[in-house]
Amino acid sequence: MISITRGISNILNRIAFAHTSSNASFIRALQTTYVLNCENNESITTDENSTASDAQRKELTEAELKLKNKDRTQVIPVETSIRYLKSSAYQQTYGNTLVWELYRRNHKGAIPPRKTRKTCVRKGVISTGNPCPICRDEYLVLDYRNLDLLRQFISPQTGEVLSYTKTGLCQKKHLQLLVAVEKAWDYGLLTYDVPFREFDYSEYYGKNVKLKDCDDVTFLIVGGGIAGVSCAETLAICCPEESILLLTESHIIKTIANLEPVARYLHKFEVHQRSLSAKDGNGDGRYLSAVIRTLIDKLQYVNGNERFIITRRDRKIRYRYLCLCTGGQPRLISENNSLVLGIRDTDSVLKFQNSLKTASNILLVGNGGIASELAHELKGVNVHWVIKDNHIASTFVDPGAAYFFQQTLEKGQQQNESKPESVVKRLRYDELKVKDELTNNSAGAALGPDWHQHFRLQGSLKELENYTKPIMHYNCQVSCMVPCEDNGARYMLVTLSTGQQIRCDFLVSATGVNPRLDFVSEPPLDIKDDDGGIKVDEMMQTSIPFIYAAGDVCTASWPSTDHWFQMRLWTQARQMGSMAGRSMAAAFNNEKIYQDFCFELFGHVTQLFGYPLVLLGRYNGQGLGTNYELLLRTTPGREYIKFVLQNGRLRGAILIGNTELAETCENLILNGIDLTPFGDDILNPDIDIEDYFD
């Protein structure tokens, strides 16, 4: 009878522990029943059985206590939390320190993730062994009335809410903190300082920039593109008391706006085109820092020995430090041909837009970012896309990702109506040949990201005004172009290397750029033979002292790292321009600096065919030979994720449609974590690897 009673009690207790988080009163009732049964039978049991019963009861009590400590289903009133912060229990636990002051995050690797975990509590139970300072103590309730708690997360110097990188709060609790503080400000329970606004009075009174102000400058930057403006802005921060002159050929300059971090060292941003109000050729630079002067002119001659330049208008300007950011020029198929258009800057896009209004057939040559964007955005016109490779967008993606994009082009939309199923697959390098067959089934200043959103790219065909599916011509090039005329209308007859002839209204050449070196330098600059760029070291300095270069005009000549290589993209133009500005400021101040950490890992954020695209590290196995393998996860119409693994470690990644993994991939590449124990589960859609590697 005793053994039967004990067996029933054990079964009831196991059932109770399985439902602890949902019915706490039920487990207490069953535990009481179990204790009473043991006490009723205590008189007729042996001493050995009594000792075992006490040990089992103690073990069950500890397990119940452990589950109870992690249970967060009970709602603590804010009044209780307010009394708790004034109690002796709180004083004994935290003393005179802030609730987050002694907290330390746990993370894999030497570099912590930029963001904390999303949440510490899932399904009413703490799901991590190291919850954040608020989640670990259930009596700390974030509410606009709990002022003693809110003040611990507000900086006494600035009055701003402290970042989660300092307090360690999870993303969910940090959001609740921001809401509570804003609400307390609205109710007047917390005070804050109104930010002081500094007015640029030159916008009201104007600036009279005379030529003598530009005769002798400390820093001279040539080029109004992304690299040049980034260099000038960096110098304005590092040396605000010195004279800075930005020499640009056009009244349009390009500034960085809405800089948003995607990962720790990777950012996405917008490029805004700003017009300089000109007077006698001098702009006031109202969109730049107040210390930056602008001059609209063209560089003709550089004398590196005596440190001066001469412009097209015969202006002589002396400098102490010079940075060349002249950018690149389109690599056209045919020069001096009015029916061959190159897409490079705003002026060329406006010319293309004007020609497109009366066009019905155009020929697009190229396979990079601009060509891919045009193929996706053009409407109302028949587009013949000539591609020298066996898949589209070969500059950025592999054949598998190209097939993913090609499905979008064929359907004319970004997402499928039905929700497809994700597929995870691991490939060796030799298996890439199979992927190639998927896509081989068919006969001034650089533009910034999302440039096509500011232009209407519409042809003359009304039946194709909503969507135009391009006609692909793989593995071929243009071999012959003959200008023709029919009833006063000019057109081009193009012959491909396959022998096919195509009639088009004009041809768009998007085949890359060459460094722009349309000026004379004495002594001559050291030029890279294979690409024609100015050689620069890790400090962006050229072979001539006091002369620096950044952007498309330069070529990186320092020993490359394991995860970085040069591509002429706007993201690297911004990074190089900022690095050149830091180097020039350090040389002026006789300081020693080191190369920025962004040159440790290649990263690029853009958008192709309507999908966000993130490239990290050796994303296509560049420089890895054949000793690597690929791990793929693809959901047709939604996402394409590729990991490049070498010896079990992540070397590169392509993220299409899903950029939330960018920071995790960045940390995995830089930390060199061995992913062999995880196998294919590293890309399992049912596993949140973001939280796992936090």
Secondary structure as GFF3:
##gff-version 3
##sequence-region A 1 694
A	DSSP	alpha_helix	2	18	.	.	.	ID=ss1
A	DSSP	alpha_helix	24	40	.	.	.	ID=ss2
A	DSSP	three_ten_helix	42	44	.	.	.	ID=ss3
A	DSSP	alpha_helix	47	70	.	.	.	ID=ss4
A	DSSP	alpha_helix	78	85	.	.	.	ID=ss5
A	DSSP	alpha_helix	88	94	.	.	.	ID=ss6
A	DSSP	beta_strand	121	122	.	.	.	ID=ss7
A	DSSP	beta_strand	125	126	.	.	.	ID=ss8
A	DSSP	alpha_helix	147	150	.	.	.	ID=ss9
A	DSSP	three_ten_helix	151	153	.	.	.	ID=ss10
A	DSSP	alpha_helix	164	167	.	.	.	ID=ss11
A	DSSP	alpha_helix	171	187	.	.	.	ID=ss12
A	DSSP	alpha_helix	202	205	.	.	.	ID=ss13
A	DSSP	three_ten_helix	211	214	.	.	.	ID=ss14
A	DSSP	beta_strand	216	222	.	.	.	ID=ss15
A	DSSP	alpha_helix	226	238	.	.	.	ID=ss16
A	DSSP	beta_strand	244	248	.	.	.	ID=ss17
A	DSSP	beta_strand	252	261	.	.	.	ID=ss18
A	DSSP	beta_strand	267	275	.	.	.	ID=ss19
A	DSSP	beta_strand	278	279	.	.	.	ID=ss20
A	DSSP	beta_strand	282	283	.	.	.	ID=ss21
A	DSSP	beta_strand	292	296	.	.	.	ID=ss22
A	DSSP	beta_strand	299	303	.	.	.	ID=ss23
A	DSSP	beta_strand	308	311	.	.	.	ID=ss24
A	DSSP	beta_strand	316	324	.	.	.	ID=ss25
A	DSSP	beta_strand	328	330	.	.	.	ID=ss26
A	DSSP	beta_strand	340	342	.	.	.	ID=ss27
A	DSSP	alpha_helix	346	356	.	.	.	ID=ss28
A	DSSP	beta_strand	361	365	.	.	.	ID=ss29
A	DSSP	alpha_helix	369	377	.	.	.	ID=ss30
A	DSSP	beta_strand	382	386	.	.	.	ID=ss31
A	DSSP	alpha_helix	399	411	.	.	.	ID=ss32
A	DSSP	beta_strand	423	428	.	.	.	ID=ss33
A	DSSP	three_ten_helix	429	431	.	.	.	ID=ss34
A	DSSP	alpha_helix	432	439	.	.	.	ID=ss35
A	DSSP	three_ten_helix	451	454	.	.	.	ID=ss36
A	DSSP	three_ten_helix	462	464	.	.	.	ID=ss37
A	DSSP	beta_strand	471	473	.	.	.	ID=ss38
A	DSSP	beta_strand	478	486	.	.	.	ID=ss39
A	DSSP	beta_strand	489	496	.	.	.	ID=ss40
A	DSSP	beta_strand	501	504	.	.	.	ID=ss41
A	DSSP	beta_strand	506	509	.	.	.	ID=ss42
A	DSSP	beta_strand	513	515	.	.	.	ID=ss43
A	DSSP	beta_strand	520	522	.	.	.	ID=ss44
A	DSSP	beta_strand	534	536	.	.	.	ID=ss45
A	DSSP	beta_strand	547	549	.	.	.	ID=ss46
A	DSSP	three_ten_helix	551	553	.	.	.	ID=ss47
A	DSSP	beta_strand	554	556	.	.	.	ID=ss48
A	DSSP	alpha_helix	570	588	.	.	.	ID=ss49
A	DSSP	three_ten_helix	597	600	.	.	.	ID=ss50
A	DSSP	beta_strand	603	608	.	.	.	ID=ss51
A	DSSP	beta_strand	611	617	.	.	.	ID=ss52
A	DSSP	beta_strand	629	635	.	.	.	ID=ss53
A	DSSP	beta_strand	639	646	.	.	.	ID=ss54
A	DSSP	beta_strand	649	656	.	.	.	ID=ss55
A	DSSP	alpha_helix	662	671	.	.	.	ID=ss56
A	DSSP	three_ten_helix	676	683	.	.	.	ID=ss57
A	DSSP	alpha_helix	689	692	.	.	.	ID=ss58
###
